[in-house]
Structures are given as structure tokens and as C-alpha cells.
């Protein structure tokens, strides 16, 4: 069995290639965005440990930090998952 499409279908068009520099910048930006998420976990956890519940004054900031941290995870995932090797070409 070969990996070539049937004769009636055109070959799939390759997507635009992303440079390695853009991938590295996306990963670095994602790591920077992880820092507010770590701070939110630390301050939110400290607030819960001290008072037994999350303080209502700090809750919106903790939520915002977690959302930014999740954005960092998504950015890193997109940078790594979106970088694909070009398909191998057969010499036939």
C-alpha cells in the first residue's frame, strides 16, 4: 500500500511553514505567561491556608492570574504542536 491519494483527488496542500524563531518566541512568551499563574496559585493557596477560605478581595486577582497562566500553557502547546516536520518525498 502506498500513501499516495487516489488519482481523482489532488494531493493535500501543505500548510504554511512556521520558522523556528517564531516557535521559540511563542514558547518564551508562554513561559512568561506562566508566572502570573504560579503567583495566583501561591497567593490563593496562602489565603486559603491562613483563613480557611479564599478572601473575596484577592479572588478576582487569583482568577485573573490563573486565566493568564492557562493562556501561557495554551501558547506553549500551540507552539510545540503546530511545528510539524515537512512530509517525506518519495523519489518515484
Secondary structure by P-SEA (a helix, b strand, c coil): cccccccccccccccccccaaaaaaaaaaaaaaaaaaaaaaaaaaaaaaacccccccaaaaaaaaaaaaaaaaaaaaaaaaacccccccccc
